Amino acid sequence: MKIYDTKGNELTERPDYEKGRILQDPNDPDRYIYTTWEELPAGDGNGETPRSKDQKLADLDAQYASDKAELTREYGDAVMHDDAETANALKAELAALDEWYDTEYRKIEGEE
């Protein structure tokens, strides 16, 4: 899965989810676009366009899938190079990512 900015440039680093979100490209299901809050159209006055619970969950799933794919790739590289220290660190990162996902999912599900 590849992530691009709104100008079409592929991102090489993990996006800052505090400053924006990932949206699936409607024309390509394997392509994701990172959009900062400032680039979103005006919505409810706080820089974020109101989204339904399903849209928020879809955004969360896209973020999780992107991060997990990157960690999985890095883990495979570490294992192929017999780098147990890096592989173990990446497993810990994946566990933290899973915990983050579960927490965020519960927050979204608990919204009115």
Residue frames as qw, qx, qy, qz and C-alpha x, y, z in Angstrom:
[[0.000, 0.892, 0.453, 0.000, 0.00, 0.00, 0.00],
 [0.438, 0.176, 0.013, 0.881, 1.37, 3.39, -0.96],
 [0.129, -0.829, -0.420, 0.346, 0.55, 6.74, 0.62],
 [0.399, 0.415, 0.238, 0.783, 0.73, 10.01, -1.29],
 [0.042, -0.403, -0.310, 0.860, 0.35, 13.65, -0.32],
 [0.429, 0.697, 0.453, -0.354, -2.37, 15.76, -1.96],
 [0.240, 0.765, -0.363, -0.476, 0.07, 16.83, -4.69],
 [0.919, 0.334, -0.152, -0.143, 0.65, 13.20, -5.76],
 [0.254, 0.634, -0.690, 0.241, 4.10, 12.75, -4.17],
 [0.832, -0.208, -0.514, 0.017, 4.70, 9.38, -2.52],
 [0.424, -0.798, 0.304, -0.302, 5.41, 9.71, 1.20],
 [0.638, 0.332, -0.658, 0.224, 8.55, 7.94, 2.37],
 [0.086, 0.131, -0.730, 0.665, 7.94, 8.45, 6.09],
 [0.165, -0.522, -0.830, 0.110, 4.98, 7.61, 8.30],
 [0.074, -0.634, -0.226, -0.736, 2.49, 10.53, 8.28],
 [0.035, 0.010, -0.596, 0.802, 1.77, 12.49, 11.46],
 [0.205, -0.504, -0.798, -0.259, -1.82, 11.50, 12.28],
 [0.192, -0.610, -0.450, 0.623, -2.13, 14.38, 14.73],
 [0.003, 0.461, -0.184, -0.868, -1.85, 16.80, 11.78],
 [0.504, 0.277, -0.420, -0.703, -4.06, 14.99, 9.26],
 [0.763, 0.026, 0.584, -0.276, -5.58, 11.74, 8.10],
 [0.110, -0.186, 0.846, 0.488, -5.33, 9.12, 5.39],
 [0.677, 0.381, 0.230, -0.587, -8.12, 8.76, 2.87],
 [0.613, 0.085, 0.732, 0.285, -8.47, 5.94, 0.36],
 [0.110, 0.292, -0.449, -0.837, -8.23, 7.09, -3.23],
 [0.688, 0.315, 0.400, -0.518, -11.70, 6.54, -4.72],
 [0.686, 0.590, -0.293, -0.310, -10.12, 5.58, -8.07],
 [0.593, 0.382, -0.690, 0.163, -7.50, 3.14, -6.73],
 [0.791, -0.557, -0.133, -0.215, -8.19, 0.94, -3.67],
 [0.859, -0.127, -0.163, 0.468, -4.44, 0.31, -3.13],
 [0.347, 0.386, -0.073, 0.852, -3.60, 4.02, -3.04],
 [0.364, -0.752, -0.482, 0.265, -4.04, 6.25, 0.00],
 [0.243, 0.659, 0.027, 0.712, -3.82, 10.02, 0.25],
 [0.441, -0.422, -0.474, 0.635, -2.58, 11.81, 3.37],
 [0.011, 0.737, 0.283, 0.614, -4.46, 15.06, 3.88],
 [0.240, -0.030, -0.506, 0.828, -3.57, 17.59, 6.57],
 [0.007, 0.661, 0.661, -0.355, -6.41, 19.17, 8.54],
 [0.023, 0.593, -0.058, -0.803, -5.62, 22.51, 6.88],
 [0.065, 0.152, -0.716, -0.678, -6.14, 20.98, 3.43],
 [0.065, 0.436, 0.897, -0.025, -9.62, 19.69, 4.26],
 [0.093, -0.547, -0.378, -0.741, -12.62, 21.75, 3.19],
 [0.216, -0.253, 0.411, -0.849, -14.27, 23.92, 5.85],
 [0.440, -0.300, -0.833, -0.147, -16.67, 21.92, 7.96],
 [0.497, -0.692, -0.523, 0.010, -17.65, 22.30, 11.57],
 [0.113, -0.954, 0.083, -0.267, -15.34, 25.21, 12.38],
 [0.623, -0.668, 0.395, 0.096, -12.52, 23.27, 14.00],
 [0.090, 0.633, -0.686, -0.348, -10.73, 22.34, 10.79],
 [0.182, -0.041, 0.978, 0.091, -12.33, 18.93, 10.43],
 [0.518, -0.048, -0.439, -0.733, -15.17, 18.01, 8.15],
 [0.673, -0.177, 0.512, -0.505, -17.81, 16.11, 10.15],
 [0.385, 0.242, -0.850, -0.267, -17.57, 12.40, 9.45],
 [0.852, -0.265, -0.152, -0.425, -19.85, 9.51, 10.24],
 [0.691, -0.485, 0.528, -0.090, -18.79, 6.72, 12.57],
 [0.911, 0.257, 0.294, 0.135, -18.30, 4.44, 9.54],
 [0.490, 0.809, -0.153, 0.286, -16.01, 7.01, 7.88],
 [0.283, -0.792, 0.488, -0.233, -13.97, 7.38, 11.07],
 [0.841, -0.224, 0.493, -0.015, -13.62, 3.60, 11.34],
 [0.816, 0.525, 0.128, 0.203, -12.58, 3.41, 7.68],
 [0.188, 0.881, -0.331, 0.282, -9.93, 6.09, 8.30],
 [0.565, -0.602, 0.537, -0.172, -8.71, 4.19, 11.36],
 [0.924, 0.089, 0.368, 0.061, -8.56, 0.93, 9.39],
 [0.643, 0.723, -0.065, 0.246, -6.57, 2.63, 6.61],
 [0.090, -0.843, 0.461, -0.263, -4.08, 4.07, 9.09],
 [0.746, -0.384, 0.532, -0.118, -3.69, 0.73, 10.84],
 [0.908, 0.329, 0.238, 0.106, -3.26, -1.20, 7.58],
 [0.444, 0.827, -0.224, 0.262, -0.63, 1.25, 6.36],
 [0.273, -0.749, 0.543, -0.264, 1.36, 1.17, 9.60],
 [0.850, -0.188, 0.484, -0.090, 1.10, -2.61, 9.89],
 [0.841, 0.521, 0.059, 0.134, 2.25, -3.13, 6.30],
 [0.248, 0.834, -0.397, 0.293, 5.31, -0.97, 6.94],
 [0.505, -0.580, 0.588, -0.252, 6.17, -2.77, 10.19],
 [0.933, 0.086, 0.346, -0.053, 5.69, -6.15, 8.50],
 [0.690, 0.679, -0.145, 0.204, 8.03, -5.16, 5.68],
 [0.005, -0.790, 0.517, -0.331, 10.65, -3.92, 8.11],
 [0.748, -0.366, 0.507, -0.222, 10.28, -7.08, 10.22],
 [0.935, 0.320, 0.142, 0.053, 10.81, -9.28, 7.16],
 [0.452, 0.772, -0.332, 0.300, 13.97, -7.34, 6.32],
 [0.330, -0.684, 0.557, -0.336, 15.26, -7.72, 9.89],
 [0.888, -0.135, 0.417, -0.138, 14.60, -11.47, 9.94],
 [0.849, 0.510, -0.013, 0.141, 16.26, -12.00, 6.56],
 [0.330, 0.735, -0.420, 0.418, 19.33, -10.20, 7.90],
 [0.721, -0.230, -0.580, 0.303, 19.33, -12.21, 11.16],
 [0.056, 0.367, -0.287, 0.883, 18.85, -8.98, 13.13],
 [0.405, -0.457, -0.786, 0.095, 17.00, -10.34, 16.17],
 [0.188, -0.355, -0.383, 0.832, 17.25, -7.07, 18.11],
 [0.223, 0.109, -0.244, -0.937, 15.48, -5.07, 15.40],
 [0.419, -0.234, -0.782, -0.397, 12.95, -7.87, 14.82],
 [0.346, -0.443, -0.734, 0.381, 12.05, -7.90, 18.52],
 [0.027, -0.314, -0.168, 0.934, 11.76, -4.11, 18.60],
 [0.317, -0.008, -0.493, -0.810, 9.42, -4.25, 15.59],
 [0.403, -0.358, -0.839, -0.077, 7.29, -6.92, 17.29],
 [0.208, -0.450, -0.536, 0.683, 6.95, -4.57, 20.26],
 [0.130, 0.202, -0.160, -0.957, 5.97, -1.73, 17.89],
 [0.375, -0.188, -0.730, -0.540, 3.31, -3.97, 16.32],
 [0.342, -0.449, -0.777, 0.280, 1.93, -4.82, 19.77],
 [0.073, -0.409, -0.260, 0.872, 1.77, -1.08, 20.55],
 [0.232, 0.052, -0.462, -0.854, 0.08, -0.44, 17.20],
 [0.374, -0.332, -0.837, -0.223, -2.51, -3.13, 17.94],
 [0.262, -0.490, -0.618, 0.557, -3.18, -1.59, 21.36],
 [0.038, 0.282, -0.048, -0.958, -3.50, 1.88, 19.82],
 [0.293, -0.123, -0.672, -0.669, -5.94, 0.56, 17.21],
 [0.354, -0.439, -0.824, 0.061, -8.11, -1.14, 19.85],
 [0.172, -0.466, -0.409, 0.765, -8.20, 2.02, 21.98],
 [0.135, 0.209, -0.258, -0.934, -9.09, 4.26, 19.03],
 [0.306, -0.229, -0.807, -0.450, -11.72, 1.79, 17.81],
 [0.283, -0.518, -0.745, 0.311, -13.40, 1.79, 21.23],
 [0.055, -0.394, -0.154, 0.904, -13.34, 5.62, 21.29],
 [0.241, 0.056, -0.499, -0.831, -15.07, 5.81, 17.92],
 [0.359, -0.326, -0.850, -0.207, -17.61, 3.12, 18.79],
 [0.264, -0.492, -0.641, 0.527, -18.43, 4.97, 22.03],
 [0.011, 0.073, -0.091, -0.993, -19.27, 8.25, 20.27],
 [0.404, 0.471, 0.559, -0.550, -22.86, 9.39, 20.19]]
